[in-house]
Amino acid sequence: MRTALFQSSGRPGSVAENLKVLDEAAGRAAAAGAGLLLTSELFLTGYAIGEGLTRLAEPADGPSADAVARTAARHGLAVAYGYPERDGDRVLNSVQLISADGTRLANYRKTHLFGPLEHEHFTPGDRPVVQAGLNGLTVGLLICYDVEFPENVRAHALAGTDLLLVPTALMHPFPFVAESLVPTRAFENQMYVAYANRAGHEGDFEFLGLSALAGPDGTCRARAGRAEELVVGDVDPELLAASRAANPYLRDRRPGLYTALA
């Protein structure tokens, strides 16, 4: 499945403008043959917008979800987008996956919050593995800091995730996460990891770009630079199967030795 990563910070503070930007990116992704488009973390609102995160938060089935569903159906590709989710009195940092026919497939809430801004505005999620079937693949969802915990990604590997989608807001000074850690996670867990970052300055943050689609062999099928960019790479089920057959990590595990980790 051809997968597009939209490395962009959009238009912070304007959901309406970000929906337009997303629609345009979806058109370009579809023209490139992509069956899936992944945005960055909190793409619909912006990241460093303070109380705007609470004010602009919407339910998973809110008007923005409907608008993204129309975009997905219009361009004929699935879309996974980051947004602040309102659930009663709680606001959560979430990513939602919508199919090419506009069906809501899965919604994941970030379980590991990073830094004062996120702890101030969000409640952490409590469901570590969220998956959906898409174009013959088992697709899993995490957000940014979540992928830096090896237990999170290993849980997805054990649950059968083929392609892990990770919208992110990776900032200075942590380029090694995108450059080294993400390909390592893909290799050690025998899956594809799609990591879509924000880019440029926003508030006090400098987002690093470097979005990547890392394969189970540890190499990147697509890699962005530091500026706003749409990159496309292929998730190859045959390579995935061959890599899993050749790499013994999951077969050679000895879970009885790891009980202290829990």
C-alpha positions in Angstrom: 0.0 0.0 0.0 1.4 3.3 -1.0 1.5 5.6 2.0 1.9 9.4 2.1 3.3 11.3 5.0 2.2 15.0 5.1 5.0 16.8 7.0 3.3 20.0 7.9 2.3 22.2 10.9 -0.7 23.5 8.9 -2.2 26.8 10.0 -2.0 26.8 13.9 -5.2 28.0 15.5 -7.5 27.5 12.4 -9.3 24.2 12.0 -11.1 25.5 8.9 -7.8 26.4 7.2 -6.2 23.1 8.2 -9.1 21.1 6.7 -8.4 23.0 3.4 -4.7 22.2 3.6 -5.5 18.6 4.4 -7.8 18.3 1.4 -5.2 19.7 -0.9 -2.6 17.3 0.5 -5.0 14.4 0.0 -5.4 15.3 -3.6 -1.6 15.3 -4.1 -1.3 12.0 -2.3 -4.0 10.4 -4.3 -2.4 11.6 -7.5 0.8 9.9 -6.4 -1.1 6.7 -6.0 -1.3 6.6 -2.3 -4.0 4.6 -0.5 -3.3 6.3 2.9 -2.4 9.8 4.0 -0.9 10.4 7.5 -0.7 13.9 9.1 1.3 15.2 12.0 0.3 15.3 15.6 -2.6 17.7 16.4 -2.6 18.7 12.8 -6.2 20.0 12.8 -5.6 22.7 15.4 -1.9 23.3 15.9 0.3 22.2 18.8 1.6 25.2 20.6 -1.7 27.1 20.8 -2.3 27.1 24.6 -5.9 27.2 25.6 -6.9 26.8 22.0 -6.3 23.1 22.4 -9.3 23.0 24.8 -11.4 25.5 22.9 -11.0 23.7 19.5 -11.3 20.1 20.8 -14.1 18.1 19.2 -15.6 14.6 19.7 -14.3 11.8 17.6 -17.6 12.0 15.6 -17.7 15.8 15.4 -17.9 18.1 12.4 -14.2 17.9 11.6 -14.4 14.1 11.5 -17.2 14.5 9.0 -15.1 16.9 6.9 -12.1 14.6 6.9 -14.4 11.7 5.9 -15.6 13.8 2.9 -12.0 14.5 2.0 -11.1 10.8 2.2 -14.1 9.8 0.0 -13.6 12.6 -2.5 -10.0 11.6 -3.1 -10.4 7.8 -2.6 -7.8 7.3 0.1 -7.7 6.6 3.8 -6.7 9.5 6.1 -5.2 9.4 9.6 -5.1 12.8 11.3 -4.1 14.2 14.6 -6.5 16.3 16.6 -7.5 17.2 20.2 -10.5 15.1 21.2 -13.2 16.2 23.6 -14.8 13.4 25.6 -17.1 14.9 28.3 -14.9 17.0 30.6 -11.7 15.5 29.2 -9.5 16.6 26.3 -7.2 13.9 24.8 -4.4 14.1 22.2 -5.8 11.7 19.6 -5.4 10.3 16.1 -8.3 9.0 14.0 -8.1 6.7 11.0 -10.9 7.1 8.4 -11.2 4.8 5.4 -11.3 5.7 1.7 -15.1 5.5 1.8 -15.4 7.8 4.8 -15.9 5.2 7.5 -14.3 5.9 10.9 -12.1 2.9 11.5 -10.1 3.6 14.7 -9.4 6.3 17.2 -6.4 6.3 19.5 -5.6 8.5 22.5 -2.0 9.2 23.4 -1.0 7.3 26.4 2.4 8.9 27.2 2.2 12.7 27.4 5.3 14.7 26.9 6.3 18.0 28.6 4.4 20.6 30.5 2.1 21.7 27.6 0.6 18.3 27.1 0.3 17.5 30.8 -1.5 20.8 31.3 -4.1 20.4 28.5 -4.6 16.6 28.1 -5.7 13.5 29.9 -3.7 10.5 28.9 -5.4 7.6 27.2 -5.4 4.1 28.7 -5.7 1.8 25.7 -2.2 1.0 24.4 -3.0 -1.1 21.3 -5.6 0.2 18.8 -5.8 -1.5 15.4 -7.9 -1.6 12.3 -7.8 -3.5 9.0 -6.9 -1.5 5.9 -6.2 -2.8 2.4 -5.2 -6.2 3.7 -2.9 -4.8 6.4 -3.3 -4.6 10.2 -2.7 -0.9 11.0 -1.9 0.3 14.5 -1.8 3.7 16.0 0.5 5.5 18.4 1.4 9.2 18.8 4.9 10.8 19.0 6.4 10.1 22.5 4.5 6.8 22.6 6.9 5.2 20.1 9.9 6.0 22.3 8.7 3.4 24.8 9.8 0.0 23.5 7.0 -1.8 25.3 4.4 0.1 23.3 5.7 -1.0 19.9 6.4 -4.5 21.1 2.8 -4.8 22.2 1.8 -3.9 18.7 4.2 -6.4 17.2 2.7 -9.2 19.4 -0.8 -8.1 18.4 0.1 -8.5 14.8 0.4 -4.9 13.6 1.9 -4.6 10.1 2.0 -0.8 9.7 2.2 1.5 12.7 1.1 5.0 12.2 2.7 7.6 14.4 1.7 11.3 13.9 4.3 13.3 15.8 5.5 16.7 16.9 9.2 16.0 17.3 11.1 19.1 18.3 14.7 20.3 18.7 17.0 18.9 20.1 15.8 15.3 19.4 16.6 14.5 15.8 18.0 11.1 16.7 14.4 9.9 17.4 13.5 10.3 13.7 16.9 9.4 12.3 17.8 6.3 14.5 15.1 5.3 16.9 12.2 5.0 14.5 14.0 2.7 12.0 15.3 0.6 14.9 11.7 0.2 16.2 10.6 -1.0 12.8 13.5 -3.5 12.6 13.3 -4.9 16.1 9.5 -5.4 15.9 9.3 -6.5 12.2 6.8 -3.9 11.0 6.6 -0.7 9.0 6.5 2.5 11.0 5.1 5.7 9.4 6.3 8.7 11.4 4.8 12.1 10.2 6.2 15.2 11.9 5.4 18.9 12.1 7.9 21.3 10.6 9.2 24.8 11.4 8.7 27.1 14.4 5.5 27.3 16.4 5.5 29.2 19.7 8.5 28.2 21.6 9.1 25.0 19.6 11.2 24.2 16.6 9.8 21.1 14.9 12.4 19.1 13.1 10.6 17.4 10.2 12.5 14.3 9.2 9.3 12.3 8.7 10.0 8.7 7.7 8.4 5.5 6.5 10.7 2.8 8.0 10.6 -0.8 6.9 11.1 -4.1 8.8 14.6 -4.3 7.5 15.5 -1.0 9.2 15.7 1.1 6.1 13.6 4.1 5.2 11.3 3.8 2.2 10.6 7.5 2.4 12.4 10.4 4.2 11.5 14.1 4.4 13.8 17.0 5.0 13.2 19.8 7.5 10.5 21.9 5.6 6.9 21.3 4.8 6.7 18.3 2.4 4.6 15.4 1.2 6.6 12.2 0.8 5.4 8.8 -0.4 6.6 5.3 0.1 5.3 1.7 -0.3 4.4 -0.8 2.4 5.2 -4.1 0.8 3.5 -7.2 2.3 6.0 -9.5 0.5 9.0 -7.8 2.1 7.2 -7.8 5.4 6.6 -11.6 5.2 10.2 -12.3 4.1 11.7 -10.1 6.8 9.6 -11.8 9.5 10.7 -15.2 8.2 14.4 -14.2 8.3 14.5 -12.2 11.5 14.1 -14.4 14.7 13.5 -11.6 17.3 9.9 -12.4 18.0 10.4 -16.2 17.7 13.3 -16.1 20.1 11.7 -14.1 22.8 11.6 -15.7 26.3 8.7 -13.9 28.0 9.2 -15.8 31.3 12.4 -13.9 31.8 10.8 -10.5 31.4 8.1 -10.5 34.1 10.0 -8.0 36.2 9.5 -5.4 33.4 5.7 -5.4 34.2 
